[in-house]
Amino acid sequence: MNEVKRKKEILYDINPYKLEEFIKSVLSDFFSCEVKHVGQTGDGGIDLIVINSDEPIMVQVKRRENPNHIELVNYIREFVGALYIKDSKKGIYVTTAKEFSKASKNVSNILLNSRKLDYFELVNFDKLISMVNINNMVTKPWVEFTKKYKFIRN
């Protein structure tokens, strides 16, 4: 986590499996819940499962090597198909791409507005980095405070 905060570009080169593990940690901190890693060859389009309620959130993680990559709608549709097969109405699509195509955003909006999905989040590189920073902001002041007053041993 600290390395990504110092040099966020390493996410473009990280091993895809390690990226899934990293996203698992980020989401676990962000949602304050358990996140299971289920990604592997032939995983059916689901890499992580956020266990925060009776209806878990399915997560797809895509590592793009090109910082200017735009995530196309066909990948979003493929993920929505995986959600349908898993009988899930909640999903998060995380990518290291710069942004999502207009068609990708439109599909997301249509799915949410028509209530075909209860929750659907598109997370691009910048949003992912902001989640990392939020996680850090939430925990770091408390840790520093406790160190200052010797509640935690160094």
C-alpha positions as CSV (number, residue, x, y, z in Angstrom):
1,M,0.0,0.0,0.0
2,N,2.8,2.4,0.9
3,E,4.6,1.6,-2.3
4,V,1.6,2.4,-4.4
5,K,1.1,5.7,-2.5
6,R,4.7,6.6,-3.4
7,K,4.7,5.4,-7.0
8,K,1.1,4.7,-8.2
9,E,2.4,3.9,-11.7
10,I,3.5,0.4,-10.5
11,L,-0.1,-0.7,-10.8
12,Y,0.4,-0.8,-14.6
13,D,3.2,-3.4,-14.3
14,I,2.1,-5.4,-11.3
15,N,1.3,-9.1,-11.8
16,P,-2.5,-9.4,-12.4
17,Y,-2.9,-11.8,-9.5
18,K,-1.0,-9.4,-7.2
19,L,-3.3,-6.6,-8.4
20,E,-6.3,-8.7,-7.4
21,E,-4.7,-9.2,-3.9
22,F,-4.0,-5.4,-3.7
23,I,-7.6,-4.6,-4.7
24,K,-8.8,-7.1,-2.1
25,S,-7.0,-5.2,0.6
26,V,-8.2,-1.8,-0.6
27,L,-11.8,-2.9,-0.7
28,S,-11.6,-4.6,2.6
29,D,-10.4,-1.4,4.2
30,F,-12.8,0.8,2.2
31,F,-15.9,-1.2,3.1
32,S,-14.6,-2.4,6.5
33,C,-15.5,-6.0,5.7
34,E,-14.2,-9.3,4.5
35,V,-13.3,-9.7,0.9
36,K,-12.6,-13.1,-0.6
37,H,-10.2,-13.7,-3.5
38,V,-11.7,-16.2,-5.9
39,G,-9.9,-15.2,-9.1
40,Q,-8.1,-17.8,-11.1
41,T,-8.0,-19.2,-14.6
42,G,-11.6,-20.0,-15.5
43,D,-13.1,-18.0,-12.6
44,G,-16.2,-17.1,-14.6
45,G,-15.5,-13.4,-14.6
46,I,-15.5,-12.9,-10.8
47,D,-12.1,-12.1,-9.1
48,L,-13.2,-10.9,-5.6
49,I,-16.3,-11.1,-3.5
50,V,-17.1,-8.3,-1.0
51,I,-18.9,-9.9,2.0
52,N,-20.6,-6.9,3.5
53,S,-24.2,-8.2,3.7
54,D,-26.5,-11.0,2.8
55,E,-26.0,-10.0,-0.8
56,P,-22.2,-9.9,-1.5
57,I,-20.7,-7.7,-4.2
58,M,-19.0,-9.4,-7.1
59,V,-15.8,-7.7,-8.3
60,Q,-13.9,-7.9,-11.6
61,V,-10.3,-6.6,-11.7
62,K,-8.6,-5.7,-15.0
63,R,-4.9,-4.6,-15.2
64,R,-4.2,-2.4,-18.2
65,E,-0.6,-1.7,-19.0
66,N,-1.3,1.4,-21.0
67,P,-2.0,4.4,-18.7
68,N,-4.2,5.9,-21.4
69,H,-6.3,2.9,-22.0
70,I,-10.1,3.4,-22.1
71,E,-12.2,0.5,-20.8
72,L,-14.6,-0.5,-23.5
73,V,-18.3,-1.5,-23.1
74,N,-17.8,-5.1,-24.2
75,Y,-15.9,-5.9,-21.0
76,I,-18.6,-4.3,-18.9
77,R,-21.3,-6.3,-20.7
78,E,-19.2,-9.5,-20.1
79,F,-19.0,-8.7,-16.4
80,V,-22.7,-8.1,-16.2
81,G,-23.2,-11.5,-17.8
82,A,-21.1,-13.0,-15.1
83,L,-23.2,-11.3,-12.5
84,Y,-26.4,-12.7,-14.1
85,I,-24.9,-16.2,-14.1
86,K,-24.0,-15.9,-10.4
87,D,-27.5,-14.5,-9.7
88,S,-26.0,-11.3,-8.3
89,K,-27.4,-7.8,-8.5
90,K,-24.3,-6.1,-7.1
91,G,-21.0,-5.5,-8.8
92,I,-17.8,-3.5,-9.0
93,Y,-15.6,-3.3,-12.0
94,V,-12.1,-2.1,-11.1
95,T,-9.5,-1.3,-13.8
96,T,-6.2,0.5,-14.1
97,A,-7.5,2.1,-17.3
98,K,-7.6,5.9,-17.4
99,E,-11.4,6.0,-17.9
100,F,-14.4,4.2,-19.1
101,S,-15.9,4.7,-22.5
102,K,-19.1,6.7,-22.8
103,A,-20.9,3.5,-23.8
104,S,-19.6,1.8,-20.6
105,K,-21.0,4.6,-18.4
106,N,-24.3,4.5,-20.3
107,V,-24.7,0.7,-19.7
108,S,-24.0,1.2,-16.0
109,N,-26.5,4.0,-15.8
110,I,-29.2,2.0,-17.7
111,L,-28.7,-1.0,-15.4
112,L,-29.0,1.1,-12.2
113,N,-31.9,3.3,-13.4
114,S,-33.9,0.3,-14.7
115,R,-33.1,-1.4,-11.3
116,K,-31.7,-4.5,-13.1
117,L,-28.8,-4.1,-10.7
118,D,-29.0,-2.8,-7.1
119,Y,-25.4,-1.6,-7.0
120,F,-22.9,-1.2,-9.8
121,E,-19.7,0.7,-9.5
122,L,-17.1,1.5,-12.2
123,V,-13.7,2.2,-10.6
124,N,-10.9,3.6,-12.9
125,F,-7.3,4.3,-12.0
126,D,-7.9,7.7,-10.4
127,K,-10.8,6.5,-8.4
128,L,-8.8,3.5,-7.2
129,I,-5.9,5.8,-6.1
130,S,-8.4,8.0,-4.3
131,M,-9.7,4.9,-2.4
132,V,-6.2,4.1,-1.4
133,N,-5.7,7.6,-0.1
134,I,-9.0,7.6,1.8
135,N,-8.1,4.3,3.4
136,N,-4.8,5.9,4.5
137,M,-6.5,9.1,5.8
138,V,-8.9,7.1,7.9
139,T,-6.3,5.1,9.6
140,K,-3.2,7.2,9.7
141,P,-4.3,10.0,12.1
142,W,-5.5,7.4,14.6
143,V,-2.2,5.5,14.5
144,E,-0.2,8.7,14.8
145,F,-2.4,9.8,17.7
146,T,-1.9,6.5,19.6
147,K,1.8,6.5,19.0
148,K,2.0,10.0,20.4
149,Y,0.4,9.0,23.6
150,K,2.2,5.6,23.8
151,F,-0.9,3.5,23.4
152,I,0.9,1.4,20.8
153,R,4.4,0.2,21.1
154,N,6.8,1.0,18.3
